[in-house]
Amino acid sequence: MDPIQLSIFANRLAGICDEMGALLRASALSPNIKDRLDFSCAIFDADGGLCAQAAHIPVHLGSMAYAMADLVDGRDWRPGDLLVVNDPYLGGTHLPDVTVVAPVFVDDAPRAFTVTRAHHANIGAHSPGSMPVSRTLEEEGLVIAPQWLKRAGQWQLPLCQQLAGLAPDPATTTPPLSVPRFADFAAQASACQAGARRLAELIAERGPAALERALAALNDYGERRMRQRLADLADGSYRFRDWMDDDGQGQEDIVIAVTLTVDGDRAHLDFTGTADQVAGNINCPLSVAAAAAWYCFRCLLPDDAPSCAGLFRPLTLTAPEGSLVNARRPGAVAAGNVETSSRIVDVVLGALAEALPEAIPAASQGTMNNLAMGAGGECPWDYYETMAGGMGAHAAGDGLSAVHSHMTNTLNTPIESLEEHYPLRVLRYALRRGSGGAGLHRGGDGIERVLEFLAPARFTLLTERRRHRPWGLAGGEPGAAGENRLNGESLPPKYSAEAGPGDRLSLASPGGGGYRVAR
């Protein structure tokens, strides 16, 4: 395919994903989606292969790319259908991340799919924010196996009512679209359908056969780009290991190990040596492990490389079944998607640093510092947020400070939005100066945030890098460990408790690792 035409085609697909994201953000009600941007949009071909994605959340997009073929295969798709799923063992990540899929019909056949995935702060867990310190999947909320949210354009009312938190009522004839809890599902549906219309227009303009040829050319081009990059690495095996702080259920220092084998223009990742899955919720399904691993290799390529299925053809991955990174049902996974995925990035980058020492940065904060809270009663509320920290330094300079890094690509909740929506007051929000690791190039600094409760609430912390600090490279020092405190008293990395009016919760995020011994 002509290179210019191929570039135009790839950017048109990416533009549709961007438009889906803009619509989703504009129509959602929750601060978690409209302010923090905790959502992702992508396009897949008729077989479930990744065609394009917006620059949204890496852990969402990589796991969708890994599992979409199984979701779309063998279903009786009809125009106007919407499929919904959040089951982590059937293509999801963790239960708050809900995926909605829409088919794109041309000539009475599904030619492609548009997909959104968004984080819902209330998915029915036993603790507010739906990020509990859990032991089983069922404790984490409503498990949605793949099913129809819309069938041939008609809302499936019992499921809609369940998602809205209402008891099914056979007498109801209209879906509860005005219920705030359901509004974000409706926003996802609108974004998928808008993307499907745009993509149908593109297919009608070019024709289905031309679309297939263009997608084949795009995937072949992506594969060539990745193979060319892998060929730059010296053949051999590179090993790295790192540790999770704990699982929230008493087990500490949980190892994640990887062996990266480079053979010409191919690479294989083997997670043999990783700990078995644990009682707590830091387990993750293999799709999440793959998302973290593929992200690291995507970072080796420039921005103009297409984010498509062909990009990952030269990469393979294995992990022992029943291990922390390939968990079995019903293992709890709420923190696996956020915390374990971050550590998988650290170990894969650590292995890559052995092969490309000048191209890989030191460890970034290695945690999303997850905070969930809320209350029931007459004025129920649920809040969830991840918190920025320091990025690792690198051969060309210092790490960035106060940013979300790697597997999360969200923003913070603005103080104005936080205080408007919830009974909270922000007392401090500042750089944690000096928390980055020392070196010729310093790691980025984390942040400090102090929240005061204005009403009774329950809060939950799912955090990491409170015991094992982010590592430096080439002799650089590690970044500072994070800290959790309630009224000045230190809290463990995984913790849940009640708070009353006037209580103050303080979080300090880790800094990034330093690079090279300081002169």
C-alpha positions as CSV (number, residue, x, y, z in Angstrom):
1,M,0.0,0.0,0.0
2,D,1.3,3.5,-0.8
3,P,3.0,4.8,2.4
4,I,1.1,8.1,2.3
5,Q,-2.3,6.4,1.9
6,L,-1.4,3.9,4.7
7,S,-0.5,6.8,7.0
8,I,-3.8,8.6,6.2
9,F,-5.8,5.4,6.8
10,A,-4.1,4.7,10.2
11,N,-4.7,8.3,11.3
12,R,-8.4,8.2,10.2
13,L,-8.8,5.1,12.4
14,A,-7.1,6.7,15.3
15,G,-9.2,9.9,14.8
16,I,-12.3,7.8,15.2
17,C,-11.0,6.5,18.5
18,D,-10.2,10.1,19.6
19,E,-13.7,11.2,18.7
20,M,-15.2,8.3,20.7
21,G,-13.1,9.4,23.7
22,A,-14.2,13.0,23.4
23,L,-17.9,12.0,23.3
24,L,-17.5,9.6,26.3
25,R,-15.9,12.3,28.4
26,A,-18.4,14.9,27.5
27,S,-21.4,12.7,28.2
28,A,-20.3,10.8,31.4
29,L,-21.4,12.1,34.8
30,S,-18.8,10.6,37.2
31,P,-15.6,12.6,38.0
32,N,-13.8,9.4,37.5
33,I,-14.5,9.4,33.8
34,K,-15.1,13.1,32.9
35,D,-12.3,14.6,35.1
36,R,-9.7,11.7,35.6
37,L,-10.2,10.3,32.1
38,D,-10.2,6.7,33.4
39,F,-11.4,5.2,30.1
40,S,-10.2,3.9,26.8
41,C,-11.4,3.6,23.2
42,A,-10.3,1.3,20.4
43,I,-11.3,-0.3,17.1
44,F,-11.0,-4.1,16.3
45,D,-11.4,-6.0,13.0
46,A,-14.0,-8.6,12.3
47,D,-11.8,-11.3,14.0
48,G,-11.1,-9.3,17.1
49,G,-7.7,-8.1,16.0
50,L,-6.6,-4.6,17.2
51,C,-6.8,-2.0,14.4
52,A,-6.3,1.3,16.3
53,Q,-6.6,2.9,19.7
54,A,-6.5,6.3,21.2
55,A,-3.7,7.3,23.6
56,H,-5.7,6.3,26.7
57,I,-5.0,3.7,29.4
58,P,-2.3,1.1,28.5
59,V,-3.6,-1.6,30.8
60,H,-7.1,-1.3,29.3
61,L,-6.0,-1.3,25.7
62,G,-3.4,-4.1,25.9
63,S,-5.7,-6.5,27.8
64,M,-8.5,-5.8,25.2
65,A,-6.1,-6.6,22.4
66,Y,-5.2,-9.8,24.1
67,A,-8.7,-11.1,24.7
68,M,-11.1,-9.5,22.1
69,A,-11.0,-12.4,19.6
70,D,-12.6,-14.7,22.2
71,L,-15.3,-12.1,23.0
72,V,-16.4,-11.5,19.4
73,D,-16.1,-15.1,18.0
74,G,-19.1,-17.3,17.6
75,R,-21.8,-14.7,18.5
76,D,-24.9,-14.0,16.6
77,W,-24.2,-10.3,16.1
78,R,-27.0,-8.1,14.8
79,P,-27.1,-4.4,13.9
80,G,-27.7,-2.3,16.9
81,D,-26.2,-4.8,19.4
82,L,-24.1,-3.8,22.4
83,L,-22.1,-6.4,24.3
84,V,-21.1,-5.7,27.9
85,V,-18.5,-7.6,30.0
86,N,-16.2,-7.0,33.0
87,D,-15.2,-10.6,34.0
88,P,-11.4,-10.5,34.4
89,Y,-11.2,-14.1,33.4
90,L,-13.1,-13.5,30.2
91,G,-11.2,-10.6,28.8
92,G,-11.6,-8.0,31.5
93,T,-9.1,-6.5,33.9
94,H,-10.9,-5.9,37.2
95,L,-14.6,-5.5,37.9
96,P,-14.8,-1.7,37.9
97,D,-13.5,-1.7,34.3
98,V,-16.5,-2.4,32.2
99,T,-16.2,-3.0,28.5
100,V,-18.9,-2.2,25.9
101,V,-18.6,-3.6,22.3
102,A,-20.5,-2.5,19.3
103,P,-20.4,-4.2,15.9
104,V,-20.0,-2.3,12.6
105,F,-22.3,-3.8,10.0
106,V,-21.8,-3.3,6.3
107,D,-23.6,-5.5,3.7
108,D,-25.4,-7.5,6.4
109,A,-22.2,-8.6,8.0
110,P,-20.1,-7.3,11.0
111,R,-16.9,-5.9,9.5
112,A,-15.4,-4.4,12.6
113,F,-16.0,-3.5,16.3
114,T,-15.8,-0.3,18.3
115,V,-15.0,-0.7,22.0
116,T,-14.9,1.4,25.1
117,R,-13.7,0.4,28.5
118,A,-14.3,2.7,31.6
119,H,-13.7,2.5,35.3
120,H,-16.9,2.7,37.4
121,A,-16.5,3.8,41.0
122,N,-19.5,1.7,42.1
123,I,-19.7,-1.8,40.7
124,G,-21.4,-3.3,43.8
125,A,-18.5,-4.3,46.0
126,H,-18.9,-4.6,49.8
127,S,-16.9,-1.4,50.4
128,P,-17.4,2.0,48.8
129,G,-15.4,2.7,45.7
130,S,-15.5,-1.0,44.7
131,M,-11.8,-1.5,45.3
132,P,-11.9,-3.6,48.5
133,V,-9.1,-5.5,50.4
134,S,-10.7,-8.7,49.1
135,R,-10.0,-12.4,49.0
136,T,-12.4,-13.6,46.2
137,L,-13.7,-12.2,43.0
138,E,-17.3,-12.2,44.3
139,E,-16.3,-9.8,47.1
140,E,-15.2,-7.2,44.5
141,G,-18.7,-6.6,43.1
142,L,-20.9,-7.6,40.2
143,V,-19.3,-10.0,37.8
144,I,-20.7,-9.4,34.3
145,A,-20.2,-12.3,31.9
146,P,-20.4,-11.3,28.2
147,Q,-24.1,-10.5,27.6
148,W,-26.2,-8.1,25.6
149,L,-26.6,-4.6,26.9
150,K,-28.6,-3.8,23.8
151,R,-30.0,-6.4,21.4
152,A,-30.9,-5.2,17.9
153,G,-31.1,-1.7,19.2
154,Q,-33.2,-2.5,22.3
155,W,-32.0,-1.9,25.8
156,Q,-32.1,-5.2,27.8
157,L,-34.1,-3.8,30.7
158,P,-33.3,-6.3,33.5
159,L,-29.6,-5.9,33.0
160,C,-29.9,-2.1,32.7
161,Q,-31.8,-2.0,36.0
162,Q,-29.2,-4.2,37.7
163,L,-26.4,-2.0,36.5
164,A,-28.4,1.0,37.8
165,G,-28.7,-0.5,41.2
166,L,-32.5,-1.0,40.8
167,A,-34.5,-4.2,41.4
168,P,-35.9,-5.5,38.1
169,D,-39.5,-4.5,37.7
170,P,-41.4,-6.4,34.9
171,A,-43.9,-3.5,34.7
172,T,-41.1,-1.0,33.7
173,T,-41.2,-0.2,30.0
174,T,-38.4,2.4,29.8
175,P,-34.8,1.9,30.8
176,P,-33.5,3.9,33.8
177,L,-31.4,6.2,31.7
178,S,-31.9,9.0,34.2
179,V,-30.4,7.1,37.1
180,P,-26.9,8.6,37.7
181,R,-25.3,5.2,38.3
182,F,-26.4,4.1,34.8
183,A,-25.4,7.3,33.1
184,D,-21.8,6.2,32.5
185,F,-22.9,3.0,30.9
186,A,-25.1,5.0,28.6
187,A,-22.2,7.3,27.8
188,Q,-20.1,4.2,26.8
189,A,-22.9,3.0,24.6
190,S,-23.2,6.4,22.9
191,A,-19.4,6.5,22.3
192,C,-19.4,3.0,20.8
193,Q,-22.3,3.7,18.5
194,A,-20.8,7.0,17.3
195,G,-17.6,5.3,16.5
196,A,-19.5,2.5,14.7
197,R,-21.2,5.1,12.5
198,R,-17.9,6.8,11.6
199,L,-16.3,3.5,10.8
200,A,-19.2,2.4,8.7
201,E,-18.9,5.6,6.7
202,L,-15.2,4.9,6.1
203,I,-15.9,1.3,5.1
204,A,-18.7,2.4,2.7
205,E,-16.4,4.9,1.2
206,R,-13.6,2.3,0.5
207,G,-15.6,-0.9,0.3
208,P,-15.1,-4.0,2.6
209,A,-12.5,-5.6,0.4
210,A,-10.4,-2.4,0.4
211,L,-10.7,-2.2,4.2
212,E,-9.4,-5.7,4.6
213,R,-6.4,-5.0,2.3
214,A,-5.7,-1.8,4.2
215,L,-5.8,-3.5,7.6
216,A,-3.5,-6.3,6.3
217,A,-1.1,-3.7,5.1
218,L,-1.3,-1.8,8.4
219,N,-0.6,-5.0,10.4
220,D,2.3,-6.0,8.1
221,Y,3.8,-2.6,8.5
222,G,3.4,-2.7,12.3
223,E,5.1,-6.1,12.4
224,R,8.0,-4.9,10.3
225,R,8.5,-1.9,12.7
226,M,8.6,-4.2,15.7
227,R,10.9,-6.7,14.1
228,Q,13.3,-4.0,13.1
229,R,13.5,-2.7,16.6
230,L,13.9,-6.1,18.1
231,A,16.8,-6.8,15.7
232,D,18.7,-3.9,17.5
233,L,18.8,-6.0,20.7
234,A,21.7,-8.4,21.1
235,D,20.6,-12.0,21.1
236,G,20.5,-13.7,24.5
237,S,18.5,-14.2,27.7
238,Y,18.0,-11.3,30.2
239,R,16.6,-11.8,33.7
240,F,15.1,-9.5,36.2
241,R,13.0,-9.8,39.4
242,D,11.3,-7.5,41.8
243,W,8.9,-7.8,44.7
244,M,5.4,-6.8,45.6
245,D,5.1,-5.4,49.1
246,D,2.2,-7.6,50.3
247,D,-1.2,-9.0,49.3
248,G,-3.2,-7.4,52.1
249,Q,-3.8,-10.8,53.7
250,G,-0.5,-11.3,55.6
251,Q,1.8,-12.4,52.8
252,E,4.8,-10.1,52.1
253,D,7.7,-9.8,49.6
254,I,6.0,-11.6,46.7
255,V,8.4,-12.1,43.8
256,I,7.7,-11.4,40.1
257,A,10.5,-12.8,37.8
258,V,10.9,-12.7,34.1
259,T,13.4,-14.1,31.5
260,L,13.5,-12.1,28.3
261,T,14.9,-14.1,25.4
262,V,15.8,-12.3,22.2
263,D,16.3,-14.3,19.1
264,G,16.9,-12.2,15.9
265,D,13.8,-10.2,15.3
266,R,11.6,-12.0,17.9
267,A,11.3,-11.8,21.7
268,H,9.8,-14.2,24.3
269,L,8.9,-13.4,27.9
270,D,8.8,-16.2,30.4
271,F,7.5,-15.5,33.9
272,T,8.6,-18.8,35.4
273,G,9.9,-18.1,38.9
274,T,7.0,-15.8,39.8
275,A,5.2,-16.5,43.0
276,D,2.0,-18.5,43.1
277,Q,-1.3,-16.6,43.2
278,V,-2.1,-15.3,46.7
279,A,-5.0,-15.0,49.0
280,G,-5.2,-11.2,48.5
281,N,-6.3,-9.3,45.5
282,I,-3.0,-8.6,43.7
283,N,-3.5,-11.5,41.4
284,C,-4.0,-10.7,37.7
285,P,-5.2,-12.7,34.7
286,L,-2.8,-13.4,31.9
287,S,-4.4,-10.7,29.7
288,V,-3.3,-8.0,32.2
289,A,0.2,-9.4,32.3
290,A,0.3,-9.3,28.5
291,A,-0.9,-5.7,28.5
292,A,1.9,-4.7,30.8
293,A,4.5,-6.6,28.8
294,W,3.3,-5.4,25.4
295,Y,3.3,-1.8,26.7
296,C,7.0,-2.0,27.4
297,F,7.8,-3.0,23.9
298,R,5.5,-0.4,22.4
299,C,7.6,2.2,24.3
300,L,10.6,1.1,22.3
301,L,9.0,2.5,19.1
302,P,8.4,6.1,18.1
303,D,5.0,7.7,18.2
304,D,4.3,7.1,14.5
305,A,4.3,3.3,14.8
306,P,0.7,2.1,14.5
307,S,-1.0,0.5,17.5
308,C,-2.3,-2.5,15.8
309,A,-2.3,-6.3,16.2
310,G,0.7,-6.7,13.8
311,L,2.9,-4.7,16.1
312,F,2.8,-7.6,18.7
313,R,3.2,-10.6,16.3
314,P,6.9,-11.0,17.0
315,L,6.3,-11.1,20.8
316,T,5.3,-14.2,22.8
317,L,4.6,-14.7,26.5
318,T,4.3,-17.6,28.9
319,A,3.5,-17.7,32.6
320,P,2.8,-20.6,34.9
321,E,-1.0,-21.2,35.4
322,G,-2.0,-20.4,38.9
323,S,0.8,-17.9,39.4
324,L,0.5,-14.3,40.4
325,V,0.5,-13.2,36.8
326,N,-1.8,-15.9,35.4
327,A,-4.3,-16.4,38.2
328,R,-7.1,-19.0,38.3
329,R,-10.7,-18.1,39.1
330,P,-12.0,-17.2,41.7
331,G,-8.8,-15.4,42.7
332,A,-9.3,-11.8,43.7
333,V,-7.9,-9.3,41.2
334,A,-8.9,-5.8,42.1
335,A,-5.3,-4.7,42.8
336,G,-3.7,-6.9,40.2
337,N,-4.9,-4.7,37.4
338,V,-3.4,-1.6,39.0
339,E,-0.5,-2.6,41.3
340,T,0.7,-5.9,39.9
341,S,0.6,-4.6,36.3
342,S,2.8,-1.8,37.5
343,R,5.4,-4.2,38.9
344,I,5.3,-6.3,35.7
345,V,6.3,-3.2,33.8
346,D,9.2,-2.7,36.2
347,V,10.5,-6.2,35.7
348,V,10.1,-6.2,31.9
349,L,11.9,-2.8,31.7
350,G,14.5,-4.1,34.1
351,A,15.2,-7.0,31.7
352,L,15.2,-4.7,28.7
353,A,17.7,-2.5,30.5
354,E,20.2,-5.4,30.4
355,A,19.8,-5.4,26.6
356,L,19.4,-1.7,26.0
357,P,21.1,0.1,28.9
358,E,21.0,3.5,27.4
359,A,17.4,3.4,26.2
360,I,15.6,2.3,29.4
361,P,14.8,4.6,32.4
362,A,15.1,3.7,36.1
363,A,11.9,2.5,37.8
364,S,9.1,5.0,38.1
365,Q,6.9,5.0,41.3
366,G,5.6,1.5,40.5
367,T,2.2,2.0,42.1
368,M,-1.1,3.8,41.3
369,N,-1.7,4.7,45.0
370,N,-5.3,3.6,44.8
371,L,-7.7,5.4,47.1
372,A,-11.4,4.4,47.3
373,M,-13.9,5.8,49.7
374,G,-17.6,6.6,50.2
375,A,-20.6,6.1,52.4
376,G,-24.2,4.7,52.2
377,G,-27.3,6.2,53.8
378,E,-29.5,8.9,52.5
379,C,-26.7,10.6,50.5
380,P,-24.6,7.7,49.2
381,W,-21.4,8.4,47.4
382,D,-18.4,6.5,45.9
383,Y,-15.0,8.0,45.0
384,Y,-11.9,6.4,43.5
385,E,-8.7,7.9,42.4
386,T,-5.1,7.0,41.5
387,M,-2.3,9.4,42.5
388,A,0.7,10.6,40.5
389,G,4.3,10.1,41.6
390,G,7.9,10.3,40.3
391,M,9.2,8.9,37.0
392,G,12.6,7.2,36.7
393,A,15.6,9.1,35.5
394,H,17.3,8.1,32.3
395,A,20.5,8.5,30.3
396,A,19.3,11.8,28.8
397,G,18.0,13.6,31.9
398,D,16.0,13.7,35.1
399,G,12.7,11.9,35.6
400,L,9.4,13.8,35.5
401,S,7.8,14.8,38.8
402,A,4.1,14.4,39.8
403,V,2.9,12.4,36.8
404,H,0.9,9.3,36.3
405,S,3.2,6.8,34.6
406,H,3.2,3.5,32.7
407,M,0.0,1.5,33.1
408,T,-2.1,4.4,34.2
409,N,-2.5,7.4,32.0
410,T,-5.2,9.3,33.9
411,L,-5.3,12.7,35.4
412,N,-5.9,13.8,39.0
413,T,-9.4,14.8,40.2
414,P,-9.2,18.6,40.4
415,I,-9.6,19.9,43.9
416,E,-12.7,21.9,42.8
417,S,-14.4,18.9,41.5
418,L,-13.4,16.7,44.4
419,E,-14.8,19.2,47.0
420,E,-17.9,19.9,45.0
421,H,-19.0,16.3,44.6
422,Y,-17.9,14.7,47.9
423,P,-17.8,15.6,51.7
424,L,-14.0,16.1,51.6
425,R,-11.6,19.0,52.0
426,V,-8.1,19.0,50.4
427,L,-5.7,20.4,53.0
428,R,-2.5,19.8,51.1
429,Y,-1.5,19.0,47.6
430,A,2.2,19.5,46.8
431,L,5.4,18.1,45.4
432,R,7.2,15.7,47.7
433,R,10.5,17.4,47.2
434,G,13.6,15.2,47.4
435,S,11.7,11.9,47.0
436,G,13.4,11.2,43.7
437,G,16.4,8.9,43.7
438,A,19.8,10.6,43.6
439,G,22.2,10.3,40.7
440,L,23.8,12.1,37.8
441,H,20.2,12.4,36.7
442,R,17.6,12.5,39.6
443,G,14.4,10.6,39.7
444,G,11.2,12.6,39.6
445,D,9.5,13.6,42.9
446,G,6.3,12.2,44.1
447,I,3.5,14.2,45.6
448,E,1.8,14.7,49.0
449,R,-1.9,14.9,49.5
450,V,-3.9,15.4,52.7
451,L,-7.7,14.9,52.7
452,E,-10.0,15.9,55.6
453,F,-13.2,14.0,56.0
454,L,-16.3,16.2,56.5
455,A,-18.7,13.3,57.1
456,P,-18.4,9.6,58.2
457,A,-17.0,7.4,55.5
458,R,-15.1,4.2,54.8
459,F,-11.9,4.3,52.9
460,T,-9.7,1.7,51.3
461,L,-6.0,1.9,50.3
462,L,-4.4,-0.4,47.7
463,T,-0.9,0.8,47.4
464,E,2.6,-0.5,46.7
465,R,6.3,0.6,46.9
466,R,5.8,1.2,50.7
467,R,8.4,-1.4,51.5
468,H,10.4,-2.0,48.2
469,R,11.6,1.3,46.8
470,P,11.7,2.1,43.0
471,W,15.1,0.9,41.8
472,G,17.8,3.1,40.2
473,L,19.9,2.2,37.2
474,A,23.6,2.4,36.4
475,G,24.4,3.1,40.1
476,G,21.6,5.6,40.6
477,E,19.9,5.6,44.0
478,P,16.3,4.3,44.5
479,G,13.4,6.6,44.9
480,A,11.8,7.2,48.3
481,A,9.1,4.7,49.4
482,G,5.5,5.9,49.6
483,E,3.7,6.6,52.9
484,N,0.1,6.2,54.1
485,R,-1.1,7.9,57.3
486,L,-4.3,8.5,59.2
487,N,-4.2,11.3,61.7
488,G,-0.4,10.9,61.7
489,E,-0.4,7.2,62.4
490,S,1.3,5.0,59.8
491,L,-1.0,2.6,57.8
492,P,0.0,-0.6,55.9
493,P,0.0,-0.7,52.0
494,K,-3.4,-2.4,51.9
495,Y,-5.9,-1.1,54.4
496,S,-9.5,-0.3,54.9
497,A,-11.2,1.5,57.8
498,E,-13.9,3.9,58.9
499,A,-13.1,7.6,59.2
500,G,-15.1,10.3,61.0
501,P,-15.5,14.0,60.5
502,G,-12.2,15.8,61.1
503,D,-10.0,12.7,60.4
504,R,-7.1,13.4,58.1
505,L,-5.8,10.9,55.5
506,S,-2.3,11.6,54.2
507,L,-0.7,9.9,51.1
508,A,2.8,10.5,50.0
509,S,3.6,8.8,46.6
510,P,7.1,7.3,45.8
511,G,9.7,9.1,43.8
512,G,11.4,7.7,40.7
513,G,14.8,6.0,40.7
514,G,18.0,7.9,39.9
515,Y,20.3,7.2,36.9
516,R,24.0,6.7,37.1
517,V,26.3,7.5,40.0
518,A,26.5,11.2,40.7
519,R,29.8,12.9,40.0
